[in-house]
């Protein structure tokens, strides 16, 4: 049985199934982790306020958060860090997205997320991932009233081959992360889920060797590298599976919960 102090899991494609549902065993698992003194951390490219909405029945305040792919973190219900983008970088990225057909930027702030256009596909996806979302005439005006920590660029079906190549030149000084079929996330160069996890572990005076982590996509690479016990889901991107051979099971079969129970000898 593993000796574990912290468990961190990505959400979409990992803890959540393809219908965006938590495993039905998760509340009982969280109760048992609390009893053992093991902290659970939800890590996602989603907005912090949106992640909280996925944890009903009083669970939200019992979890720590790595949100916006690591650009914003919350510990014990309080804002732990916000890694703010420079206004110059925000303007440059927005300009490129406006020139790239089918791409739409969402500016993610500490208080809210902001977008200009609301085409049908973007409406479905944005309301799925953002609990606080405001439509504005010009997203750049939000620089004056919020701390923008991430730019999420949406393409309705092929981010990997359309928006990602268009934004890749920014990788010389920023983090450009392919985070799903429709999304590319842009943050400061030092920002990723793994860096956020390491900062949390340091603040809690805990060792990475006693940390389990689960992920399924390329924006989870650093997260899994930061944990002593990394697990790639069976449904992971092939590159992730190649880097991390230990499986976390399938997200449609409560793989995260099943793996935790197996490794920690938990019977639910």
VENTA-V402067 format. One record per residue. N is the residue number from 1. RES is the residue in three letters. PHI is phi in radians with two decimals (NA if undefined). PSI is psi as a letter, one per 20 degrees, with the letter a starting at -180 (999 if undefined). NEAR is the number of other ideal C-beta (glycine too) atoms within 10 Angstrom. Layout:
# VENTA-V402067
n & res & phi & psi & near
N & RES & PHI & PSI & NEAR
N & RES & PHI & PSI & NEAR
This chain:
# VENTA-V402067
n & res & phi & psi & near
1 & UNK & NA & p & 8
2 & UNK & -1.31 & q & 12
3 & UNK & -1.67 & o & 10
4 & UNK & -2.24 & p & 20
5 & UNK & -1.88 & h & 18
6 & UNK & -2.41 & p & 23
7 & UNK & -2.15 & p & 23
8 & UNK & -2.16 & p & 28
9 & UNK & -2.36 & p & 28
10 & UNK & -1.06 & r & 31
11 & UNK & -1.74 & f & 24
12 & UNK & -1.18 & p & 21
13 & UNK & 1.39 & i & 21
14 & UNK & -2.22 & e & 26
15 & UNK & -1.29 & g & 27
16 & UNK & -1.45 & q & 20
17 & UNK & -1.42 & a & 18
18 & UNK & -1.18 & i & 11
19 & UNK & -1.69 & j & 6
20 & UNK & 1.13 & k & 12
21 & UNK & -1.96 & q & 13
22 & UNK & -1.21 & q & 19
23 & UNK & -1.05 & p & 20
24 & UNK & -1.12 & h & 10
25 & UNK & -1.47 & i & 16
26 & UNK & -1.08 & g & 21
27 & UNK & -1.01 & g & 16
28 & UNK & -1.17 & h & 14
29 & UNK & -1.12 & g & 22
30 & UNK & -1.08 & h & 20
31 & UNK & -1.02 & g & 13
32 & UNK & -1.22 & h & 16
33 & UNK & -1.12 & g & 20
34 & UNK & -1.04 & g & 13
35 & UNK & -1.08 & h & 8
36 & UNK & -1.53 & i & 11
37 & UNK & 1.33 & k & 7
38 & UNK & -1.73 & p & 18
39 & UNK & -1.50 & p & 21
40 & UNK & -1.82 & p & 21
41 & UNK & -2.10 & p & 23
42 & UNK & -1.59 & p & 23
43 & UNK & -2.08 & p & 30
44 & UNK & -2.76 & q & 27
45 & UNK & -1.36 & i & 28
46 & UNK & -1.18 & r & 26
47 & UNK & -1.19 & q & 25
48 & UNK & -0.96 & g & 20
49 & UNK & -1.13 & h & 16
50 & UNK & -1.28 & g & 19
51 & UNK & -1.04 & g & 23
52 & UNK & -0.98 & h & 20
53 & UNK & -1.15 & h & 11
54 & UNK & -1.42 & i & 19
55 & UNK & -2.02 & n & 19
56 & UNK & -1.42 & a & 10
57 & UNK & 1.00 & l & 7
58 & UNK & 1.34 & j & 8
59 & UNK & -1.39 & h & 18
60 & UNK & -1.04 & h & 15
61 & UNK & -1.42 & i & 9
62 & UNK & -1.78 & j & 15
63 & UNK & -2.21 & q & 17
64 & UNK & -1.69 & r & 20
65 & UNK & -2.36 & p & 25
66 & UNK & -1.96 & o & 32
67 & UNK & -1.92 & r & 27
68 & UNK & 0.87 & l & 29
69 & UNK & 1.05 & k & 30
70 & UNK & 1.84 & i & 32
71 & UNK & -1.34 & i & 30
72 & UNK & -2.48 & p & 26
73 & UNK & -2.31 & q & 25
74 & UNK & -2.31 & p & 20
75 & UNK & -2.16 & p & 17
76 & UNK & 0.93 & k & 10
77 & UNK & 1.39 & j & 12
78 & UNK & -2.12 & q & 6
79 & UNK & -1.05 & p & 12
80 & UNK & -1.72 & g & 16
81 & UNK & -2.77 & q & 18
82 & UNK & -2.36 & o & 16
83 & UNK & -1.72 & n & 20
84 & UNK & -1.38 & p & 17
85 & UNK & -1.35 & q & 24
86 & UNK & -1.28 & q & 13
87 & UNK & -1.00 & h & 12
88 & UNK & -1.13 & g & 8
89 & UNK & -1.17 & g & 17
90 & UNK & -1.06 & g & 21
91 & UNK & -1.08 & g & 13
92 & UNK & -1.14 & g & 14
93 & UNK & -1.16 & g & 21
94 & UNK & -1.06 & h & 19
95 & UNK & -1.06 & g & 12
96 & UNK & -1.15 & g & 17
97 & UNK & -1.12 & h & 22
98 & UNK & -1.18 & h & 12
99 & UNK & -1.59 & i & 9
100 & UNK & -1.80 & o & 17
101 & UNK & -1.01 & p & 8
102 & UNK & 1.43 & j & 15
103 & UNK & -1.85 & p & 19
104 & UNK & -2.38 & p & 24
105 & UNK & -1.56 & q & 27
106 & UNK & -2.04 & p & 24
107 & UNK & -1.57 & p & 26
108 & UNK & -1.78 & o & 34
109 & UNK & -1.92 & r & 23
110 & UNK & -1.17 & h & 15
111 & UNK & -1.83 & h & 12
112 & UNK & -2.86 & r & 18
113 & UNK & -2.03 & q & 25
114 & UNK & -2.33 & p & 25
115 & UNK & -2.54 & r & 22
116 & UNK & -1.72 & g & 16
117 & UNK & -1.62 & q & 11
118 & UNK & -2.40 & m & 13
119 & UNK & -1.16 & r & 12
120 & UNK & -0.98 & g & 8
121 & UNK & -1.10 & g & 15
122 & UNK & -1.18 & h & 17
123 & UNK & -1.04 & g & 14
124 & UNK & -1.10 & g & 11
125 & UNK & -1.25 & g & 19
126 & UNK & -1.19 & g & 20
127 & UNK & -1.22 & h & 12
128 & UNK & -1.26 & h & 12
129 & UNK & -1.88 & i & 23
130 & UNK & -2.24 & o & 20
131 & UNK & -1.45 & h & 17
132 & UNK & -1.99 & o & 14
133 & UNK & -2.51 & p & 19
134 & UNK & -2.19 & p & 15
135 & UNK & -1.50 & p & 12
136 & UNK & -2.30 & r & 13
137 & UNK & -1.27 & h & 7
138 & UNK & -2.49 & o & 9
139 & UNK & -1.08 & h & 25
140 & UNK & -1.19 & h & 18
141 & UNK & -1.17 & i & 11
142 & UNK & -1.25 & i & 21
143 & UNK & -1.08 & h & 19
144 & UNK & -1.50 & i & 7
145 & UNK & -2.29 & j & 10
146 & UNK & -2.63 & r & 18
147 & UNK & -1.63 & o & 16
148 & UNK & -1.47 & o & 23
149 & UNK & -1.96 & i & 23
150 & UNK & -2.74 & q & 29
151 & UNK & -2.04 & o & 26
152 & UNK & -1.74 & o & 28
153 & UNK & -1.83 & p & 26
154 & UNK & -1.73 & p & 24
155 & UNK & -2.32 & p & 24
156 & UNK & -1.23 & i & 17
157 & UNK & -2.69 & i & 11
158 & UNK & -2.57 & m & 12
159 & UNK & -1.06 & h & 24
160 & UNK & -1.08 & h & 16
161 & UNK & -1.96 & i & 9
162 & UNK & -2.07 & f & 18
163 & UNK & -1.26 & h & 26
164 & UNK & -1.07 & g & 19
165 & UNK & -1.06 & h & 12
166 & UNK & -1.15 & h & 18
167 & UNK & -1.68 & i & 25
168 & UNK & -1.02 & h & 12
169 & UNK & -0.98 & h & 12
170 & UNK & -1.27 & i & 18
171 & UNK & -1.18 & i & 13
172 & UNK & -1.22 & i & 8
173 & UNK & -2.56 & j & 10
174 & UNK & -2.36 & r & 21
175 & UNK & -1.55 & o & 22
176 & UNK & -2.02 & o & 20
177 & UNK & -2.03 & p & 27
178 & UNK & -1.31 & o & 18
179 & UNK & -2.05 & j & 23
180 & UNK & 2.89 & r & 22
181 & UNK & -1.06 & h & 13
182 & UNK & -1.97 & i & 20
183 & UNK & -2.23 & p & 23
184 & UNK & -2.17 & p & 29
185 & UNK & -1.88 & p & 26
186 & UNK & -2.12 & p & 27
187 & UNK & -2.37 & r & 27
188 & UNK & -1.08 & q & 19
189 & UNK & -1.01 & h & 13
190 & UNK & -1.48 & i & 10
191 & UNK & -1.59 & p & 25
192 & UNK & -2.90 & r & 25
193 & UNK & -1.11 & h & 31
194 & UNK & -1.16 & g & 24
195 & UNK & -1.09 & h & 22
196 & UNK & -1.13 & g & 28
197 & UNK & -1.12 & g & 27
198 & UNK & -1.05 & g & 19
199 & UNK & -1.13 & h & 17
200 & UNK & -1.12 & g & 25
201 & UNK & -1.07 & g & 22
202 & UNK & -1.12 & g & 11
203 & UNK & -1.15 & h & 12
204 & UNK & -1.57 & i & 14
205 & UNK & 1.00 & l & 7
206 & UNK & -2.10 & q & 14
207 & UNK & -1.67 & q & 13
208 & UNK & -1.09 & h & 18
209 & UNK & -1.14 & i & 12
210 & UNK & -1.94 & k & 16
211 & UNK & -2.18 & p & 23
212 & UNK & -1.77 & q & 25
213 & UNK & -2.43 & q & 30
214 & UNK & -2.23 & p & 31
215 & UNK & -2.75 & r & 32
216 & UNK & -2.41 & i & 28
217 & UNK & -2.31 & r & 24
218 & UNK & -1.14 & h & 17
219 & UNK & -1.34 & j & 28
220 & UNK & -1.80 & i & 34
221 & UNK & -1.00 & g & 21
222 & UNK & -1.14 & h & 22
223 & UNK & -1.06 & g & 27
224 & UNK & -1.21 & h & 26
225 & UNK & -1.15 & h & 17
226 & UNK & -1.46 & i & 22
227 & UNK & -1.92 & q & 25
228 & UNK & -1.22 & h & 15
229 & UNK & -2.27 & n & 19
230 & UNK & -1.59 & q & 23
231 & UNK & -2.33 & p & 26
232 & UNK & -1.68 & p & 27
233 & UNK & -1.20 & q & 29
234 & UNK & -1.04 & h & 15
235 & UNK & -1.59 & j & 20
236 & UNK & -1.18 & r & 27
237 & UNK & -0.99 & p & 21
238 & UNK & -0.93 & h & 8
239 & UNK & -1.13 & h & 12
240 & UNK & -1.22 & g & 19
241 & UNK & -1.07 & h & 15
242 & UNK & -1.19 & h & 10
243 & UNK & -1.44 & h & 16
244 & UNK & -2.25 & n & 22
245 & UNK & -1.29 & i & 9
246 & UNK & -1.32 & p & 11
247 & UNK & -1.56 & q & 16
248 & UNK & -1.74 & j & 30
249 & UNK & 1.36 & a & 20
250 & UNK & -1.74 & q & 18
251 & UNK & -1.13 & h & 24
252 & UNK & -1.45 & j & 16
253 & UNK & -2.19 & k & 14
254 & UNK & 0.91 & l & 21
255 & UNK & -1.01 & g & 23
256 & UNK & -1.09 & g & 30
257 & UNK & -1.08 & g & 23
258 & UNK & -1.09 & g & 17
259 & UNK & -1.19 & g & 21
260 & UNK & -1.06 & g & 28
261 & UNK & -1.08 & g & 17
262 & UNK & -1.15 & g & 12
263 & UNK & -1.30 & h & 17
264 & UNK & -1.84 & j & 18
265 & UNK & 0.99 & l & 8
266 & UNK & -1.90 & p & 16
267 & UNK & -1.93 & o & 5
268 & UNK & -1.77 & 999 & 15
